[in-house]
């Protein structure tokens, strides 16, 4: 009987994996390169398997959500675990989260090479095994359907957006963009200890007036989106060991983004991560977790940009960023009384690029970490250790390169025919600290800071010192006030495209539940970026220009029923460039959306 169940499970997993392979296309990077990202993976894995045990014992589906009337949001019915990321702060951070249609310049230098998430300044609000949160569309909450033995949650979003400057340039080009998105969260409990699940959000954008300007949409203007974090997973319990066999996939726009002002250098990217993770409870005090992951990243189109008169040009083959990574990481933890945890973390990652634009390399990391309560309302996660990167050398970098391309946009007609010319290896320390504090039922705050290196797109790696802080409070019934701030100082390792960048900013958001049906929110973002071309980068980027950004947003949410909402959003961006007024630009976005939770 058990063998038949296992066979059926394996067959179903293969079918789902085949479905995923057909309808997804993207890449993954920073897991294995960034210790803080890798550490969060093991946190998510332990949390996942803890919830699996609870669900198995209760014989119910985990992850259900309930609607909180006073705050007007959907919340996990089980509450937040120790040190988990704070969803309430995301309201303040929406407006500054960069996306392909957004005018936001708040890109994090340390995560540009990570195709698995949008490279915003703040920590991603979702875990490794769940689609990343996005404000456009407004995905919120789920409802359960029962299809035989399968629990299914569906959410559907349909939106239309008017964007008056899709190229984010002084010579604005407007377009109407429609978005359709289906979110799926389903699981099938094969037996009490074995569960097959899928979590994804998949849909299309359609550029109606200028399909040629859509990222990897081509002449059709259709853009496929599979949100990063979409996962098919099979959780298995074998004695004291929990296994998670997973396939994680995404299709989304990415930016070449070596911190030029204009982020028009976009290309579609497909990522697929296949892996096997194991969590072994050795005894009541010791736990060993291991994860092997094979990741592929493939560009779906050429890198493109626009000239000063909005003529679309091809800046080179984005396939230069195609890569394969193989990573083996481990985490050994000691938790003698269940209230605090200390451990050893480390691993090795091999990075192989399809072309010679970037260098292949081997990445090593080893360190210690601790997770513990500080009093009754504060939790600390701290980690520190060593990173060692060893890269090949691909030439001087100027071979095949002719500068003097497109004025103002830092796009060069044969950019990717060159090589980075970066010959730097790394032997450095890393550290990361996260403090999560709940003062009372109305006030919570979170602080994250660190120093670490990660893969970069236009140099071997980039090293960043960063800090971000968030405060969330309920000032009156039905309200939610959020304040977040960030600072980052980053240096690229070298080569002809190397840039150093210092940036800081803050986000403020106020939401109020006007009545049982209507919620209003308004927010403001300030951001400042100071990129400096380093070394030979001055030859190809023409020096450095600071830029300042102000952004405003208004959101209205009307609850049509317990399962459906109507959303209206307005975004206004003002970007000023020091000493280059011809590069200043404004952008306005009007988004109308309908969300239905089955």
VOVODO-47039 format. One record per residue (C-alpha): residue number from 0; residue in three letters; z negated, x negated, y. Coordinates in steps of 0.1 Angstrom, whole numbers, m for minus. Layout:
BEGIN
i:aa:z:x:y
NUM:ala:Z:X:Y
...
This chain:
BEGIN
i:aa:z:x:y
0:unk:0:0:0
1:unk:m10:m27:25
2:unk:22:m47:17
3:unk:43:m15:25
4:unk:25:m11:58
5:unk:31:m48:67
6:unk:68:m44:58
7:unk:72:m13:79
8:unk:54:m31:108
9:unk:75:m62:105
10:unk:107:m41:104
11:unk:97:m21:134
12:unk:88:m52:153
13:unk:122:m67:146
14:unk:140:m35:157
15:unk:120:m35:190
16:unk:127:m72:195
17:unk:164:m67:190
18:unk:163:m38:215
19:unk:145:m61:239
20:unk:170:m90:234
21:unk:199:m67:243
22:unk:184:m52:274
23:unk:166:m81:290
24:unk:175:m114:305
25:unk:152:m140:323
26:unk:130:m171:324
27:unk:95:m184:323
28:unk:79:m215:336
29:unk:44:m220:349
30:unk:25:m212:318
31:unk:18:m246:303
32:unk:26:m264:336
33:unk:m2:m248:358
34:unk:m37:m250:342
35:unk:m49:m220:362
36:unk:m21:m198:349
37:unk:m27:m211:314
38:unk:m64:m204:317
39:unk:m57:m169:328
40:unk:m36:m164:297
41:unk:m65:m171:275
42:unk:m87:m149:296
43:unk:m62:m121:291
44:unk:m59:m128:254
45:unk:m97:m126:249
46:unk:m99:m94:270
47:unk:m70:m79:250
48:unk:m86:m86:217
49:unk:m120:m73:229
50:unk:m104:m40:238
51:unk:m85:m40:205
52:unk:m119:m42:186
53:unk:m133:m14:208
54:unk:m102:8:202
55:unk:m103:2:165
56:unk:m139:12:162
57:unk:m134:43:183
58:unk:m101:51:168
59:unk:m86:59:202
60:unk:m60:44:224
61:unk:m73:19:249
62:unk:m61:15:285
63:unk:m63:51:296
64:unk:m66:57:333
65:unk:m83:84:353
66:unk:m77:97:389
67:unk:m104:88:414
68:unk:m104:115:440
69:unk:m124:97:467
70:unk:m103:66:467
71:unk:m70:82:458
72:unk:m60:57:431
73:unk:m58:56:393
74:unk:m85:35:377
75:unk:m91:21:342
76:unk:m115:44:325
77:unk:m132:15:309
78:unk:m139:m3:342
79:unk:m132:m39:351
80:unk:m145:m67:329
81:unk:m161:m99:340
82:unk:m140:m119:364
83:unk:m109:m96:361
84:unk:m86:m94:391
85:unk:m94:m68:417
86:unk:m68:m40:419
87:unk:m83:m26:451
88:unk:m72:m56:471
89:unk:m36:m50:463
90:unk:m32:m24:491
91:unk:m36:m51:517
92:unk:m13:m75:499
93:unk:17:m53:493
94:unk:34:m59:526
95:unk:33:m97:522
96:unk:44:m98:486
97:unk:79:m114:486
98:unk:107:m96:468
99:unk:144:m98:470
100:unk:148:m69:495
101:unk:117:m78:515
102:unk:117:m97:547
103:unk:84:m114:538
104:unk:82:m152:540
105:unk:48:m155:523
106:unk:61:m174:493
107:unk:37:m197:475
108:unk:50:m232:471
109:unk:30:m236:439
110:unk:47:m207:421
111:unk:84:m210:433
112:unk:93:m224:398
113:unk:76:m195:380
114:unk:102:m169:371
115:unk:76:m147:354
116:unk:61:m134:387
117:unk:70:m128:423
118:unk:58:m160:441
119:unk:34:m144:465
120:unk:4:m162:479
121:unk:m22:m141:460
122:unk:m30:m141:423
123:unk:m10:m116:403
124:unk:m30:m84:398
125:unk:m20:m78:362
126:unk:m25:m97:330
127:unk:0:m116:309
128:unk:8:m87:286
129:unk:15:m61:312
130:unk:43:m56:337
131:unk:36:m70:371
132:unk:26:m46:398
133:unk:52:m38:425
134:unk:49:m16:455
135:unk:86:m6:455
136:unk:87:15:433
137:unk:53:30:436
138:unk:42:30:400
139:unk:8:44:395
140:unk:m11:58:365
141:unk:0:71:332
142:unk:m3:102:310
143:unk:m4:103:273
144:unk:21:118:250
145:unk:16:120:212
146:unk:47:115:191
147:unk:36:115:156
148:unk:13:85:151
149:unk:25:69:183
150:unk:7:71:216
151:unk:31:70:245
152:unk:26:68:283
153:unk:58:74:304
154:unk:61:71:342
155:unk:94:77:360
156:unk:102:67:396
157:unk:132:76:417
158:unk:136:61:451
159:unk:160:57:480
160:unk:157:30:506
161:unk:174:23:539
162:unk:173:m14:547
163:unk:188:m24:581
164:unk:189:m62:573
165:unk:194:m70:537
166:unk:205:m105:545
167:unk:174:m113:566
168:unk:195:m129:593
169:unk:202:m126:630
170:unk:235:m108:622
171:unk:220:m79:603
172:unk:238:m60:576
173:unk:224:m27:565
174:unk:226:m8:532
175:unk:213:21:513
176:unk:196:12:480
177:unk:186:35:453
178:unk:161:26:426
179:unk:154:43:392
180:unk:125:29:371
181:unk:110:40:338
182:unk:76:26:328
183:unk:66:28:291
184:unk:33:20:275
185:unk:32:29:238
186:unk:13:18:207
187:unk:13:26:171
188:unk:m19:19:151
189:unk:m5:8:118
190:unk:m40:5:103
191:unk:m75:2:117
192:unk:m69:m35:124
193:unk:m32:m37:131
194:unk:m15:m23:162
195:unk:21:m25:174
196:unk:26:m20:211
197:unk:52:m21:239
198:unk:46:m22:276
199:unk:75:m24:301
200:unk:90:m10:333
201:unk:128:m11:333
202:unk:154:3:357
203:unk:183:m2:381
204:unk:188:m8:418
205:unk:221:3:433
206:unk:235:m12:466
207:unk:259:15:479
208:unk:275:1:511
209:unk:276:m37:504
210:unk:276:m42:466
211:unk:288:m78:471
212:unk:254:m86:488
213:unk:233:m74:459
214:unk:215:m101:439
215:unk:235:m107:407
216:unk:249:m72:410
217:unk:285:m84:415
218:unk:311:m59:428
219:unk:294:m30:411
220:unk:262:m33:432
221:unk:240:m24:402
222:unk:210:m47:396
223:unk:191:m45:364
224:unk:153:m49:366
225:unk:129:m54:338
226:unk:95:m62:354
227:unk:79:m95:344
228:unk:52:m91:319
229:unk:71:m65:298
230:unk:60:m72:262
231:unk:64:m61:226
232:unk:33:m73:207
233:unk:19:m69:172
234:unk:m19:m74:170
235:unk:m33:m83:136
236:unk:m69:m89:124
237:unk:m73:m112:94
238:unk:m110:m118:88
239:unk:m125:m135:118
240:unk:m91:m143:133
241:unk:m72:m121:157
242:unk:m34:m128:159
243:unk:m11:m116:186
244:unk:26:m120:178
245:unk:45:m112:210
246:unk:79:m112:228
247:unk:77:m111:266
248:unk:108:m105:287
249:unk:120:m98:321
250:unk:151:m95:343
251:unk:147:m99:380
252:unk:161:m116:412
253:unk:148:m151:419
254:unk:151:m173:450
255:unk:162:m209:451
256:unk:138:m210:480
257:unk:132:m247:489
258:unk:115:m232:520
259:unk:146:m228:541
260:unk:141:m200:566
261:unk:166:m176:551
262:unk:159:m164:515
263:unk:194:m153:508
264:unk:198:m179:481
265:unk:191:m155:453
266:unk:203:m153:418
267:unk:194:m131:388
268:unk:173:m147:361
269:unk:165:m136:325
270:unk:134:m148:308
271:unk:123:m144:272
272:unk:89:m158:259
273:unk:83:m156:222
274:unk:49:m167:209
275:unk:20:m165:185
276:unk:m15:m165:198
277:unk:m47:m167:176
278:unk:m83:m162:185
279:unk:m108:m174:159
280:unk:m144:m164:162
281:unk:m158:m195:143
282:unk:m194:m182:146
283:unk:m216:m163:170
284:unk:m214:m192:195
285:unk:m180:m209:191
286:unk:m144:m195:195
287:unk:m111:m213:192
288:unk:m79:m199:208
289:unk:m44:m213:203
290:unk:m11:m203:216
291:unk:24:m215:209
292:unk:52:m202:231
293:unk:90:m208:232
294:unk:105:m197:265
295:unk:141:m196:277
296:unk:153:m191:312
297:unk:189:m182:321
298:unk:206:m175:354
299:unk:227:m143:354
300:unk:249:m153:384
301:unk:259:m180:408
302:unk:236:m190:437
303:unk:249:m172:468
304:unk:242:m171:505
305:unk:258:m160:537
306:unk:273:m179:567
307:unk:264:m171:603
308:unk:290:m143:603
309:unk:277:m129:570
310:unk:306:m142:549
311:unk:294:m145:513
312:unk:297:m180:499
313:unk:290:m196:466
314:unk:264:m224:470
315:unk:266:m236:435
316:unk:259:m227:399
317:unk:224:m213:395
318:unk:227:m223:358
319:unk:213:m256:371
320:unk:179:m239:369
321:unk:184:m228:332
322:unk:157:m243:311
323:unk:138:m241:278
324:unk:101:m248:274
325:unk:80:m252:243
326:unk:43:m252:248
327:unk:12:m255:226
328:unk:m21:m248:244
329:unk:m56:m244:232
330:unk:m91:m232:244
331:unk:m124:m240:227
332:unk:m153:m220:241
333:unk:m190:m220:236
334:unk:m210:m189:245
335:unk:m245:m191:230
336:unk:m259:m158:244
337:unk:m228:m139:254
338:unk:m235:m140:291
339:unk:m219:m173:300
340:unk:m191:m193:285
341:unk:m181:m230:287
342:unk:m152:m247:271
343:unk:m125:m272:267
344:unk:m88:m264:276
345:unk:m56:m284:272
346:unk:m22:m287:258
347:unk:13:m301:260
348:unk:46:m286:272
349:unk:82:m298:268
350:unk:107:m288:295
351:unk:144:m291:290
352:unk:170:m282:316
353:unk:206:m272:307
354:unk:221:m294:334
355:unk:212:m327:350
356:unk:202:m312:384
357:unk:166:m313:374
358:unk:148:m338:351
359:unk:136:m330:316
360:unk:99:m337:311
361:unk:67:m336:291
362:unk:36:m321:307
363:unk:0:m327:295
364:unk:m32:m312:307
365:unk:m68:m315:296
366:unk:m100:m302:312
367:unk:m133:m282:311
368:unk:m141:m247:323
369:unk:m170:m224:327
370:unk:m173:m186:332
371:unk:m207:m173:341
372:unk:m226:m147:361
373:unk:m244:m158:393
374:unk:m270:m132:397
375:unk:m263:m96:388
376:unk:m231:m90:409
377:unk:m213:m123:411
378:unk:m191:m140:385
379:unk:m177:m175:386
380:unk:m148:m191:368
381:unk:m144:m228:374
382:unk:m121:m254:358
383:unk:m113:m290:363
384:unk:m94:m317:345
385:unk:m63:m340:344
386:unk:m26:m333:346
387:unk:m1:m359:334
388:unk:37:m353:339
389:unk:64:m376:326
390:unk:100:m370:336
391:unk:134:m385:329
392:unk:155:m399:357
393:unk:188:m383:365
394:unk:203:m405:391
395:unk:201:m410:429
396:unk:207:m374:437
397:unk:236:m377:462
398:unk:263:m379:436
399:unk:288:m351:442
400:unk:269:m339:473
401:unk:285:m334:507
402:unk:262:m323:534
403:unk:271:m302:565
404:unk:275:m269:549
405:unk:264:m237:566
406:unk:246:m239:599
407:unk:212:m222:601
408:unk:209:m211:565
409:unk:204:m244:547
410:unk:230:m233:522
411:unk:255:m261:511
412:unk:287:m253:494
413:unk:282:m278:466
414:unk:244:m280:466
415:unk:241:m279:428
416:unk:268:m304:421
417:unk:242:m330:433
418:unk:210:m341:415
419:unk:175:m340:429
420:unk:172:m377:428
421:unk:134:m373:421
422:unk:120:m401:400
423:unk:83:m392:404
424:unk:58:m388:375
425:unk:23:m373:379
426:unk:m12:m385:370
427:unk:m36:m364:390
428:unk:m67:m342:388
429:unk:m67:m304:390
430:unk:m94:m278:397
431:unk:m96:m241:403
432:unk:m125:m219:413
433:unk:m126:m181:413
434:unk:m156:m161:426
435:unk:m158:m124:422
436:unk:m186:m104:439
437:unk:m195:m68:440
438:unk:m221:m63:468
439:unk:m225:m26:460
440:unk:m204:4:450
441:unk:m186:3:483
442:unk:m180:m35:489
443:unk:m163:m61:467
444:unk:m148:m95:475
445:unk:m130:m123:457
446:unk:m124:m160:465
447:unk:m99:m183:448
448:unk:m92:m219:456
449:unk:m78:m249:438
450:unk:m57:m281:436
451:unk:m30:m284:410
452:unk:6:m292:403
453:unk:34:m271:388
454:unk:71:m272:382
455:unk:94:m270:411
456:unk:131:m260:414
457:unk:143:m288:438
458:unk:120:m316:427
459:unk:102:m326:395
460:unk:70:m309:406
461:unk:50:m297:436
462:unk:13:m302:443
463:unk:m7:m277:462
464:unk:m41:m272:477
465:unk:m47:m235:482
466:unk:m73:m209:490
467:unk:m72:m171:493
468:unk:m99:m145:500
469:unk:m101:m108:497
470:unk:m126:m81:509
471:unk:m124:m45:499
472:unk:m147:m18:512
473:unk:m152:20:514
474:unk:m163:26:550
475:unk:m163:64:547
476:unk:m155:90:521
477:unk:m119:89:511
478:unk:m113:55:528
479:unk:m103:21:515
480:unk:m102:m9:538
481:unk:m88:m42:525
482:unk:m86:m76:542
483:unk:m70:m107:526
484:unk:m62:m142:538
485:unk:m46:m173:524
486:unk:m39:m210:531
487:unk:m17:m234:513
488:unk:m8:m270:518
489:unk:19:m283:493
490:unk:39:m315:488
491:unk:70:m318:467
492:unk:72:m349:444
493:unk:103:m364:459
494:unk:141:m364:459
495:unk:167:m355:485
496:unk:156:m318:487
497:unk:118:m325:490
498:unk:98:m305:515
499:unk:61:m305:524
500:unk:48:m272:536
501:unk:17:m258:553
502:unk:13:m221:555
503:unk:m14:m196:563
504:unk:m17:m159:570
505:unk:m38:m127:565
506:unk:m32:m90:555
507:unk:m51:m59:567
508:unk:m48:m24:553
509:unk:m66:9:559
510:unk:m61:39:537
511:unk:m75:73:542
512:unk:m75:104:520
513:unk:m67:131:545
514:unk:m72:160:521
515:unk:m69:166:483
516:unk:m32:163:485
517:unk:m23:138:512
518:unk:m32:101:517
519:unk:m22:79:546
520:unk:m22:41:548
521:unk:m13:16:574
522:unk:m13:m22:573
523:unk:m5:m54:592
524:unk:6:m89:580
525:unk:6:m122:599
526:unk:21:m153:584
527:unk:29:m188:596
528:unk:49:m215:578
529:unk:55:m251:587
530:unk:80:m267:563
531:unk:87:m304:568
532:unk:117:m321:552
533:unk:104:m352:535
534:unk:123:m385:532
535:unk:159:m381:524
536:unk:156:m343:526
537:unk:161:m347:564
538:unk:197:m358:556
539:unk:206:m324:541
540:unk:183:m300:558
541:unk:185:m311:594
542:unk:148:m315:601
543:unk:121:m288:602
544:unk:115:m256:619
545:unk:83:m236:620
546:unk:84:m198:618
547:unk:59:m170:625
548:unk:61:m136:610
549:unk:45:m102:618
550:unk:49:m72:596
551:unk:37:m36:598
552:unk:37:m8:573
553:unk:29:29:569
554:unk:26:47:536
555:unk:22:84:530
556:unk:15:97:495
557:unk:16:135:488
558:unk:3:147:455
559:unk:26:175:442
560:unk:7:180:410
561:unk:m17:162:386
562:unk:14:143:373
563:unk:37:139:402
564:unk:36:123:437
565:unk:59:120:466
566:unk:58:87:485
567:unk:71:76:519
568:unk:69:40:531
569:unk:80:22:563
570:unk:81:m17:566
571:unk:89:m36:598
572:unk:92:m74:598
573:unk:95:m96:629
574:unk:103:m133:623
575:unk:104:m159:651
576:unk:117:m194:646
577:unk:104:m222:668
578:unk:133:m238:688
579:unk:160:m218:670
580:unk:163:m183:686
581:unk:196:m177:669
582:unk:177:m176:636
583:unk:152:m150:646
584:unk:155:m117:628
585:unk:139:m83:624
586:unk:140:m60:594
587:unk:132:m23:589
588:unk:129:m6:556
589:unk:124:31:549
590:unk:115:40:513
591:unk:113:75:499
592:unk:102:78:463
593:unk:92:104:437
594:unk:69:94:408
595:unk:63:115:377
596:unk:37:106:351
597:unk:44:124:318
